[in-house]
Amino acid sequence: MDRRSVAQHAHETPTREERWRAIQERTTRGLLTFNAGGVAHLEADQWAVRSTRGGFHRVDLVEERCSCPDFEFFGREHGIPCRHVYAVAIAHATRRRRRSSCPACFGGYVTITVEEDGQEHDEAVPCRRCNGEEE
């Protein structure tokens, strides 16, 4: 039995079993990434997911596209999302279940970028729409 990963066969069409195994592996790793807190919502449909090699990969949820090598060299060609796309899908579904009817916030809070002493950082503040301050 050939024990190479499906990603090593990037230019070969995967068999049905290899495709199923690739999807199972990526969904499992996506769930682990989500559970480890490795997903951050940027804006609209853009997300950042922590890379195992350091840094982040950018994910477009609507396009189901990621900047990682697995997606670029295997997933796009074979229609198999990477673990980063699955992690974002889980985060998005969880976010939708938890938030109120307000489409602008997450649990009544929005994230804004604040600059202090020349340094930028994100800060969670109460959503003005949910608190009746904006119509």
OpenMM code with the backbone's topology and positions (N, CA, C; nanometers):
from openmm import Vec3, app, unit

residues = "MET ASP ARG ARG SER VAL ALA GLN HIS ALA HIS GLU THR PRO THR ARG GLU GLU ARG TRP ARG ALA ILE GLN GLU ARG THR THR ARG GLY LEU LEU THR PHE ASN ALA GLY GLY VAL ALA HIS LEU GLU ALA ASP GLN TRP ALA VAL ARG SER THR ARG GLY GLY PHE HIS ARG VAL ASP LEU VAL GLU GLU ARG CYS SER CYS PRO ASP PHE GLU PHE PHE GLY ARG GLU HIS GLY ILE PRO CYS ARG HIS VAL TYR ALA VAL ALA ILE ALA HIS ALA THR ARG ARG ARG ARG ARG SER SER CYS PRO ALA CYS PHE GLY GLY TYR VAL THR ILE THR VAL GLU GLU ASP GLY GLN GLU HIS ASP GLU ALA VAL PRO CYS ARG ARG CYS ASN GLY GLU GLU GLU".split()
positions = [
    Vec3(0.0843, -0.1181, 0.0000),
    Vec3(0.0000, 0.0000, 0.0000),
    Vec3(0.0890, 0.1247, 0.0000),
    Vec3(0.0566, 0.2198, -0.0804),
    Vec3(0.1313, 0.3445, -0.0898),
    Vec3(0.0923, 0.4342, 0.0258),
    Vec3(0.1887, 0.4671, 0.1141),
    Vec3(0.1608, 0.5448, 0.2346),
    Vec3(0.1851, 0.6939, 0.2172),
    Vec3(0.2177, 0.7395, 0.0969),
    Vec3(0.2381, 0.8825, 0.0755),
    Vec3(0.1051, 0.9550, 0.0933),
    Vec3(0.1130, 1.0793, 0.1393),
    Vec3(-0.0096, 1.1566, 0.1570),
    Vec3(-0.0661, 1.1938, 0.0213),
    Vec3(-0.1935, 1.2280, 0.0205),
    Vec3(-0.2594, 1.2678, -0.1029),
    Vec3(-0.1921, 1.3912, -0.1612),
    Vec3(-0.1400, 1.4801, -0.0756),
    Vec3(-0.0742, 1.6017, -0.1233),
    Vec3(0.0501, 1.5695, -0.2054),
    Vec3(0.1137, 1.4561, -0.1802),
    Vec3(0.2308, 1.4179, -0.2571),
    Vec3(0.1945, 1.3771, -0.3992),
    Vec3(0.0703, 1.3453, -0.4230),
    Vec3(0.0208, 1.3075, -0.5552),
    Vec3(-0.0496, 1.4267, -0.6200),
    Vec3(0.0011, 1.5446, -0.6012),
    Vec3(-0.0686, 1.6675, -0.6396),
    Vec3(-0.1196, 1.6697, -0.7824),
    Vec3(-0.0484, 1.6104, -0.8762),
    Vec3(-0.0912, 1.6190, -1.0159),
    Vec3(-0.1639, 1.4949, -1.0642),
    Vec3(-0.1811, 1.3983, -0.9772),
    Vec3(-0.2571, 1.2784, -1.0110),
    Vec3(-0.3993, 1.2960, -0.9604),
    Vec3(-0.4955, 1.2465, -1.0340),
    Vec3(-0.6342, 1.2510, -0.9882),
    Vec3(-0.6499, 1.1488, -0.8765),
    Vec3(-0.6943, 1.1935, -0.7588),
    Vec3(-0.7069, 1.0988, -0.6475),
    Vec3(-0.8207, 1.0001, -0.6711),
    Vec3(-0.8012, 0.8790, -0.6208),
    Vec3(-0.9084, 0.7801, -0.6269),
    Vec3(-1.0180, 0.8236, -0.5301),
    Vec3(-1.1288, 0.7575, -0.5364),
    Vec3(-1.2398, 0.7894, -0.4463),
    Vec3(-1.1963, 0.7733, -0.2998),
    Vec3(-1.1209, 0.6675, -0.2715),
    Vec3(-1.0727, 0.6431, -0.1347),
    Vec3(-0.9732, 0.7511, -0.0914),
    Vec3(-0.8819, 0.7888, -0.1794),
    Vec3(-0.7843, 0.8927, -0.1469),
    Vec3(-0.8536, 1.0270, -0.1240),
    Vec3(-0.9549, 1.0552, -0.2044),
    Vec3(-1.0310, 1.1801, -0.1883),
    Vec3(-1.1024, 1.1819, -0.0540),
    Vec3(-1.1671, 1.0719, -0.0186),
    Vec3(-1.2373, 1.0623, 0.1092),
    Vec3(-1.1391, 1.0788, 0.2243),
    Vec3(-1.0224, 1.0134, 0.2148),
    Vec3(-0.9212, 1.0222, 0.3194),
    Vec3(-0.8674, 1.1651, 0.3314),
    Vec3(-0.8470, 1.2317, 0.2181),
    Vec3(-0.7979, 1.3699, 0.2194),
    Vec3(-0.8986, 1.4625, 0.2872),
    Vec3(-1.0255, 1.4453, 0.2560),
    Vec3(-1.1295, 1.5281, 0.3176),
    Vec3(-1.1389, 1.4993, 0.4666),
    Vec3(-1.1361, 1.3729, 0.5039),
    Vec3(-1.1436, 1.3350, 0.6457),
    Vec3(-1.0253, 1.3937, 0.7238),
    Vec3(-0.9067, 1.3831, 0.6679),
    Vec3(-0.7872, 1.4364, 0.7339),
    Vec3(-0.7977, 1.5877, 0.7517),
    Vec3(-0.8410, 1.6572, 0.6495),
    Vec3(-0.8473, 1.8031, 0.6548),
    Vec3(-0.9598, 1.8537, 0.7446),
    Vec3(-1.0731, 1.7827, 0.7476),
    Vec3(-1.1800, 1.8255, 0.8386),
    Vec3(-1.1386, 1.8040, 0.9837),
    Vec3(-1.0723, 1.6921, 1.0115),
    Vec3(-1.0252, 1.6652, 1.1479),
    Vec3(-0.9238, 1.7709, 1.1908),
    Vec3(-0.8281, 1.8007, 1.1055),
    Vec3(-0.7272, 1.9020, 1.1384),
    Vec3(-0.7907, 2.0411, 1.1489),
    Vec3(-0.8928, 2.0667, 1.0682),
    Vec3(-0.9637, 2.1946, 1.0774),
    Vec3(-1.0330, 2.2100, 1.2117),
    Vec3(-1.0960, 2.1033, 1.2596),
    Vec3(-1.1614, 2.1062, 1.3904),
    Vec3(-1.0590, 2.1276, 1.5013),
    Vec3(-0.9451, 2.0602, 1.4925),
    Vec3(-0.8398, 2.0791, 1.5924),
    Vec3(-0.7869, 2.2224, 1.5914),
    Vec3(-0.7718, 2.2790, 1.4733),
    Vec3(-0.7255, 2.4177, 1.4608),
    Vec3(-0.8272, 2.5134, 1.5222),
    Vec3(-0.9548, 2.4916, 1.4941),
    Vec3(-1.0604, 2.5746, 1.5525),
    Vec3(-1.0597, 2.5620, 1.7047),
    Vec3(-1.0538, 2.4392, 1.7557),
    Vec3(-1.0549, 2.4168, 1.9007),
    Vec3(-0.9344, 2.4783, 1.9702),
    Vec3(-0.8224, 2.4891, 1.8989),
    Vec3(-0.7014, 2.5486, 1.9564),
    Vec3(-0.7039, 2.7012, 1.9501),
    Vec3(-0.8104, 2.7582, 1.8955),
    Vec3(-0.8221, 2.9035, 1.8885),
    Vec3(-0.7391, 2.9660, 1.7779),
    Vec3(-0.7122, 2.8897, 1.6727),
    Vec3(-0.6272, 2.9383, 1.5652),
    Vec3(-0.6974, 3.0105, 1.4534),
    Vec3(-0.8197, 3.0597, 1.4764),
    Vec3(-0.8972, 3.1254, 1.3709),
    Vec3(-0.9359, 3.2659, 1.4156),
    Vec3(-0.9151, 3.3625, 1.3265),
    Vec3(-0.9523, 3.5013, 1.3575),
    Vec3(-1.0286, 3.5604, 1.2400),
    Vec3(-1.1411, 3.6244, 1.2695),
    Vec3(-1.2190, 3.6916, 1.1656),
    Vec3(-1.1552, 3.8264, 1.1371),
    Vec3(-1.1284, 3.8561, 1.0112),
    Vec3(-1.0678, 3.9835, 0.9739),
    Vec3(-1.1756, 4.0845, 0.9398),
    Vec3(-1.2467, 4.0624, 0.8292),
    Vec3(-1.3573, 4.1478, 0.7883),
    Vec3(-1.4357, 4.0757, 0.6804),
    Vec3(-1.5632, 4.1053, 0.6727),
    Vec3(-1.6518, 4.0444, 0.5737),
    Vec3(-1.6285, 3.8928, 0.5696),
    Vec3(-1.5858, 3.8401, 0.4545),
    Vec3(-1.5644, 3.6965, 0.4404),
    Vec3(-1.4177, 3.6576, 0.4496),
    Vec3(-1.3347, 3.7470, 0.4995),
    Vec3(-1.1908, 3.7234, 0.5093),
    Vec3(-1.1540, 3.6812, 0.6525),
    Vec3(-1.0759, 3.5760, 0.6616),
    Vec3(-1.0353, 3.5204, 0.7893),
    Vec3(-0.8855, 3.4924, 0.7880),
    Vec3(-0.8262, 3.4818, 0.9053),
    Vec3(-0.6863, 3.4431, 0.9204),
    Vec3(-0.6822, 3.3172, 1.0058),
    Vec3(-0.6031, 3.2196, 0.9607),
    Vec3(-0.5900, 3.0933, 1.0344),
    Vec3(-0.4421, 3.0676, 1.0592),
    Vec3(-0.4110, 3.0366, 1.1835),
    Vec3(-0.2723, 3.0130, 1.2237),
    Vec3(-0.2128, 2.8962, 1.1451),
    Vec3(-0.0916, 2.9161, 1.0994),
    Vec3(-0.0166, 2.8139, 1.0266),
    Vec3(0.0672, 2.7327, 1.1252),
    Vec3(0.0864, 2.6061, 1.0968),
    Vec3(0.1716, 2.5237, 1.1825),
    Vec3(0.3184, 2.5629, 1.1676),
    Vec3(0.3513, 2.6364, 1.0623),
    Vec3(0.4894, 2.6800, 1.0395),
    Vec3(0.5124, 2.8235, 1.0858),
    Vec3(0.4179, 2.8796, 1.1569),
    Vec3(0.4281, 3.0177, 1.2020),
    Vec3(0.3531, 3.1097, 1.1075),
    Vec3(0.3031, 3.2186, 1.1595),
    Vec3(0.2267, 3.3121, 1.0780),
    Vec3(0.0830, 3.2659, 1.0583),
    Vec3(0.0207, 3.3240, 0.9574),
    Vec3(-0.1195, 3.2957, 0.9296),
    Vec3(-0.1415, 3.2762, 0.7804),
    Vec3(-0.2490, 3.2047, 0.7467),
    Vec3(-0.2935, 3.1934, 0.6083),
    Vec3(-0.4255, 3.2690, 0.5973),
    Vec3(-0.4451, 3.3355, 0.4859),
    Vec3(-0.5686, 3.4108, 0.4629),
    Vec3(-0.6693, 3.3204, 0.3927),
    Vec3(-0.7917, 3.3189, 0.4451),
    Vec3(-0.8989, 3.2363, 0.3901),
    Vec3(-1.0148, 3.3252, 0.3488),
    Vec3(-1.0642, 3.3037, 0.2276),
    Vec3(-1.1855, 3.3691, 0.1790),
    Vec3(-1.2956, 3.2653, 0.1879),
    Vec3(-1.3884, 3.2845, 0.2801),
    Vec3(-1.4906, 3.1836, 0.3056),
    Vec3(-1.5869, 3.1680, 0.1889),
    Vec3(-1.6251, 3.2776, 0.1242),
    Vec3(-1.7192, 3.2689, 0.0119),
    Vec3(-1.6584, 3.1910, -0.1043),
    Vec3(-1.5334, 3.2196, -0.1348),
    Vec3(-1.4640, 3.1519, -0.2444),
    Vec3(-1.4092, 3.0157, -0.2032),
    Vec3(-1.4097, 2.9861, -0.0720),
    Vec3(-1.3489, 2.8654, -0.0164),
    Vec3(-1.2066, 2.8514, -0.0704),
    Vec3(-1.1305, 2.9604, -0.0521),
    Vec3(-0.9933, 2.9689, -0.1035),
    Vec3(-0.8993, 3.0045, 0.0106),
    Vec3(-0.7797, 2.9449, 0.0081),
    Vec3(-0.6800, 2.9692, 0.1113),
    Vec3(-0.5450, 2.9952, 0.0463),
    Vec3(-0.4597, 3.0676, 0.1175),
    Vec3(-0.3271, 3.1005, 0.0660),
    Vec3(-0.2219, 2.9943, 0.0986),
    Vec3(-0.2598, 2.8838, 0.1616),
    Vec3(-0.1616, 2.7820, 0.2014),
    Vec3(-0.1180, 2.6962, 0.0828),
    Vec3(0.0010, 2.6370, 0.0932),
    Vec3(0.0505, 2.5510, -0.0145),
    Vec3(-0.0381, 2.4288, -0.0419),
    Vec3(-0.0978, 2.3697, 0.0608),
    Vec3(-0.1839, 2.2530, 0.0404),
    Vec3(-0.2983, 2.2880, -0.0534),
    Vec3(-0.3603, 2.4029, -0.0311),
    Vec3(-0.4711, 2.4422, -0.1186),
    Vec3(-0.4202, 2.4830, -0.2561),
    Vec3(-0.3139, 2.5635, -0.2583),
    Vec3(-0.2603, 2.6140, -0.3850),
    Vec3(-0.2159, 2.5017, -0.4779),
    Vec3(-0.1493, 2.3980, -0.4239),
    Vec3(-0.0915, 2.2947, -0.5082),
    Vec3(-0.1719, 2.1660, -0.5157),
    Vec3(-0.2733, 2.1505, -0.4304),
    Vec3(-0.3534, 2.0277, -0.4340),
    Vec3(-0.5034, 2.0561, -0.4311),
    Vec3(-0.5473, 2.1269, -0.3294),
    Vec3(-0.6909, 2.1460, -0.3077),
    Vec3(-0.7647, 2.2139, -0.4213),
    Vec3(-0.7077, 2.3218, -0.4737),
    Vec3(-0.7744, 2.3945, -0.5816),
    Vec3(-0.7952, 2.3033, -0.7026),
    Vec3(-0.6928, 2.2266, -0.7371),
    Vec3(-0.6983, 2.1397, -0.8550),
    Vec3(-0.7992, 2.0266, -0.8388),
    Vec3(-0.8150, 1.9755, -0.7170),
    Vec3(-0.8997, 1.8590, -0.6948),
    Vec3(-1.0300, 1.8906, -0.6205),
    Vec3(-1.0547, 2.0181, -0.5918),
    Vec3(-1.1789, 2.0556, -0.5248),
    Vec3(-1.1882, 2.0070, -0.3814),
    Vec3(-1.0741, 2.0021, -0.3126),
    Vec3(-1.0713, 1.9575, -0.1729),
    Vec3(-1.0182, 2.0723, -0.0876),
    Vec3(-1.1028, 2.1319, -0.0030),
    Vec3(-1.0558, 2.2417, 0.0824),
    Vec3(-0.9483, 2.1953, 0.1795),
    Vec3(-0.8624, 2.2877, 0.2188),
    Vec3(-0.7581, 2.2587, 0.3172),
    Vec3(-0.8158, 2.2694, 0.4583),
    Vec3(-0.7350, 2.2353, 0.5576),
    Vec3(-0.7808, 2.2406, 0.6968),
    Vec3(-0.8163, 2.3822, 0.7381),
    Vec3(-0.7515, 2.4823, 0.6797),
    Vec3(-0.7781, 2.6216, 0.7147),
    Vec3(-0.9204, 2.6613, 0.6737),
    Vec3(-0.9636, 2.6176, 0.5560),
    Vec3(-1.0997, 2.6467, 0.5099),
    Vec3(-1.2010, 2.5779, 0.6008),
    Vec3(-1.1742, 2.4525, 0.6374),
    Vec3(-1.2657, 2.3821, 0.7281),
    Vec3(-1.2706, 2.4502, 0.8652),
    Vec3(-1.1572, 2.4947, 0.9170),
    Vec3(-1.1541, 2.5632, 1.0466),
    Vec3(-1.2378, 2.6902, 1.0421),
    Vec3(-1.2284, 2.7650, 0.9327),
    Vec3(-1.3064, 2.8875, 0.9174),
    Vec3(-1.4555, 2.8549, 0.9061),
    Vec3(-1.4888, 2.7504, 0.8325),
    Vec3(-1.6303, 2.7120, 0.8197),
    Vec3(-1.6901, 2.6781, 0.9563),
    Vec3(-1.6138, 2.6087, 1.0387),
    Vec3(-1.6602, 2.5754, 1.1742),
    Vec3(-1.6748, 2.7025, 1.2574),
    Vec3(-1.5754, 2.7905, 1.2502),
    Vec3(-1.5808, 2.9167, 1.3259),
    Vec3(-1.6996, 3.0010, 1.2823),
    Vec3(-1.7231, 3.0069, 1.1526),
    Vec3(-1.8346, 3.0868, 1.1008),
    Vec3(-1.9685, 3.0295, 1.1482),
    Vec3(-1.9825, 2.8974, 1.1408),
    Vec3(-2.1069, 2.8342, 1.1860),
    Vec3(-2.1284, 2.8569, 1.3352),
    Vec3(-2.0229, 2.8464, 1.4131),
    Vec3(-2.0316, 2.8690, 1.5574),
    Vec3(-2.0681, 3.0138, 1.5859),
    Vec3(-2.0070, 3.1043, 1.5126),
    Vec3(-2.0327, 3.2479, 1.5294),
    Vec3(-2.1780, 3.2805, 1.4971),
    Vec3(-2.2292, 3.2225, 1.3900),
    Vec3(-2.3680, 3.2486, 1.3507),
    Vec3(-2.4663, 3.1994, 1.4553),
    Vec3(-2.4377, 3.0855, 1.5175),
    Vec3(-2.5275, 3.0307, 1.6187),
    Vec3(-2.5283, 3.1149, 1.7448),
    Vec3(-2.4135, 3.1740, 1.7790),
    Vec3(-2.4006, 3.2459, 1.9055),
    Vec3(-2.4477, 3.3906, 1.8997),
    Vec3(-2.4331, 3.4529, 1.7863),
    Vec3(-2.4615, 3.5964, 1.7827),
    Vec3(-2.6108, 3.6243, 1.7755),
    Vec3(-2.6422, 3.7444, 1.8095),
    Vec3(-2.7812, 3.7865, 1.8044),
    Vec3(-2.8193, 3.8070, 1.6587),
    Vec3(-2.9334, 3.8700, 1.6369),
    Vec3(-2.9765, 3.8951, 1.5003),
    Vec3(-2.8939, 4.0044, 1.4334),
    Vec3(-2.8073, 4.0668, 1.5078),
    Vec3(-2.7225, 4.1732, 1.4542),
    Vec3(-2.6114, 4.1131, 1.3684),
    Vec3(-2.6029, 4.1513, 1.2410),
    Vec3(-2.4991, 4.0948, 1.1546),
    Vec3(-2.3620, 4.1597, 1.1732),
    Vec3(-2.3540, 4.2646, 1.2528),
    Vec3(-2.2285, 4.3393, 1.2662),
    Vec3(-2.1410, 4.2942, 1.3818),
    Vec3(-2.1944, 4.2125, 1.4728),
    Vec3(-2.1158, 4.1827, 1.5923),
    Vec3(-2.1063, 4.0337, 1.6208),
    Vec3(-2.0293, 4.0040, 1.7229),
    Vec3(-2.0115, 3.8683, 1.7721),
    Vec3(-2.0419, 3.8710, 1.9213),
    Vec3(-2.1564, 3.8181, 1.9572),
    Vec3(-2.1946, 3.8141, 2.0976),
    Vec3(-2.2123, 3.9513, 2.1603),
    Vec3(-2.2539, 4.0518, 2.0788),
    Vec3(-2.2763, 4.1858, 2.1302),
    Vec3(-2.1533, 4.2747, 2.1294),
    Vec3(-2.0429, 4.2266, 2.0737),
    Vec3(-1.9189, 4.3045, 2.0681),
    Vec3(-1.8644, 4.3104, 1.9257),
    Vec3(-1.7964, 4.4198, 1.8949),
    Vec3(-1.7237, 4.4343, 1.7697),
    Vec3(-1.5773, 4.4589, 1.8034),
    Vec3(-1.4909, 4.4295, 1.7079),
    Vec3(-1.3475, 4.4507, 1.7277),
    Vec3(-1.3053, 4.5756, 1.6520),
    Vec3(-1.2369, 4.6648, 1.7212),
    Vec3(-1.1836, 4.7843, 1.6572),
    Vec3(-1.0326, 4.7879, 1.6790),
    Vec3(-0.9639, 4.8566, 1.5895),
    Vec3(-0.8199, 4.8729, 1.6036),
    Vec3(-0.7934, 5.0058, 1.6717),
    Vec3(-0.7160, 5.0018, 1.7786),
    Vec3(-0.6853, 5.1197, 1.8583),
    Vec3(-0.5345, 5.1440, 1.8526),
    Vec3(-0.4951, 5.2711, 1.8399),
    Vec3(-0.3533, 5.3041, 1.8403),
    Vec3(-0.3203, 5.3754, 1.9703),
    Vec3(-0.2212, 5.3214, 2.0407),
    Vec3(-0.1732, 5.3816, 2.1644),
    Vec3(-0.0211, 5.3811, 2.1615),
    Vec3(0.0379, 5.4928, 2.1868),
    Vec3(0.1841, 5.5045, 2.1896),
    Vec3(0.2487, 5.4516, 2.0619),
    Vec3(0.1854, 5.4768, 1.9482),
    Vec3(0.2396, 5.4335, 1.8202),
    Vec3(0.2205, 5.2856, 1.7908),
    Vec3(0.1540, 5.2128, 1.8772),
    Vec3(0.1300, 5.0696, 1.8587),
    Vec3(-0.0187, 5.0457, 1.8359),
    Vec3(-0.0515, 4.9595, 1.7393),
    Vec3(-0.1911, 4.9241, 1.7142),
    Vec3(-0.2235, 4.7918, 1.7817),
    Vec3(-0.3438, 4.7836, 1.8364),
    Vec3(-0.3925, 4.6570, 1.8904),
    Vec3(-0.5442, 4.6540, 1.8747),
    Vec3(-0.5997, 4.5344, 1.8744),
    Vec3(-0.7438, 4.5181, 1.8619),
    Vec3(-0.8082, 4.5215, 1.9994),
    Vec3(-0.9260, 4.5792, 2.0026),
    Vec3(-0.9989, 4.5908, 2.1282),
    Vec3(-1.1456, 4.5592, 2.1030),
    Vec3(-1.2056, 4.4787, 2.1896),
    Vec3(-1.3479, 4.4463, 2.1789),
    Vec3(-1.4291, 4.5525, 2.2520),
    Vec3(-1.5279, 4.6070, 2.1831),
    Vec3(-1.6162, 4.7078, 2.2420),
    Vec3(-1.7607, 4.6674, 2.2168),
    Vec3(-1.8532, 4.7111, 2.3029),
    Vec3(-1.9940, 4.6766, 2.2822),
    Vec3(-2.0449, 4.7277, 2.1472),
    Vec3(-2.1262, 4.6474, 2.0828),
    Vec3(-2.1840, 4.6830, 1.9527),
    Vec3(-2.2859, 4.7957, 1.9705),
    Vec3(-2.2666, 4.9047, 1.8973),
    Vec3(-2.3579, 5.0184, 1.9073),
    Vec3(-2.4955, 4.9830, 1.8524),
    Vec3(-2.5005, 4.8996, 1.7496),
    Vec3(-2.6292, 4.8612, 1.6904),
    Vec3(-2.7120, 4.7806, 1.7897),
    Vec3(-2.6495, 4.6857, 1.8584),
    Vec3(-2.7223, 4.6026, 1.9547),
    Vec3(-2.7659, 4.6807, 2.0785),
    Vec3(-2.6894, 4.7850, 2.1126),
    Vec3(-2.7208, 4.8654, 2.2294),
    Vec3(-2.8138, 4.9819, 2.1969),
    Vec3(-2.8667, 4.9847, 2.0742),
    Vec3(-2.9630, 5.0882, 2.0366),
    Vec3(-2.9047, 5.2227, 2.0080),
    Vec3(-2.7746, 5.2344, 1.9924),
    Vec3(-2.7111, 5.3642, 1.9660),
    Vec3(-2.7086, 5.3974, 1.8177),
    Vec3(-2.7353, 5.3000, 1.7312),
    Vec3(-2.7285, 5.3203, 1.5872),
    Vec3(-2.8480, 5.2552, 1.5227),
    Vec3(-2.9013, 5.3182, 1.4223),
    Vec3(-3.0157, 5.2592, 1.3531),
    Vec3(-2.9815, 5.2248, 1.2114),
] * unit.nanometer
topology = app.Topology()
chain = topology.addChain("A")
for resn in residues:
    res = topology.addResidue(resn, chain)
    for name in ("N", "CA", "C"):
        topology.addAtom(name, app.Element.getBySymbol(name[0]), res)
